[in-house]
Amino acid sequence: MRYMNFNPQIHDANKIATLRYNVDFRTYDRLFGSRKKAISALEKSLKDDKTIRVIYDGKDIIGILSACTYHNQPNFHFTTLKLLIVDILDHFVICDIKKDDVYIGEIAIDENHRSKGYGTKVIKDVIDYAQKNGYKRVILDADFRNPKAKALYERLGFKVYNKKSFLRRGMYNMEFKIS
């Protein structure tokens, strides 16, 4: 498996936007009214996002990873008011990133490649990166409505350290402490 920074010149932006949509489809559907409109807006917003890594297995794109540190957090999306609303809603529920953290914002594996251990491998790769680069913890969020994701993270050693909710959104803020 290999990771490449997203580049709209060489990567299929629609596929990347679709993967991102799948992570939070309920919110996007509520705000945009349709999958097609949401994906179109996400596709336009990708060019400014420096946190997206495209995940390859051989020559095929199998997913995306959006991760950052305190020093390279993504900017708010000003491409549409609706994406800005998503950013504002996220602000109230996602982890607060500290100086010694690596934050996993999104992992999305293409539906044709799920249940093959890729998500687990991505998380282990981020933990390995954090260990090698002197970070103290890896943090991520598990949606209250996604118990399978929370269970996966717990199997990998993550623990809930906070719970946040705002309006109809809620997240378990989870951490993996690096020893």
Secondary structure, DSSP 8 states (H G I E B T S, - for coil): -EEEE--TTTS-HHHHHHHHHHHTHHHHHHHHSSHHHHHHHHHHHGGG--SEEEEEETTEEEEEEEEEEGGG------S-HHHHHHHHHHHHHS----TTEEEEEEEEE-GGGTTSSHHHHHHHHHHHHHHHTT-SEEEEEEETT-HHHHHHHHHTT-EEEEEEEETTEEEEEEEEE--
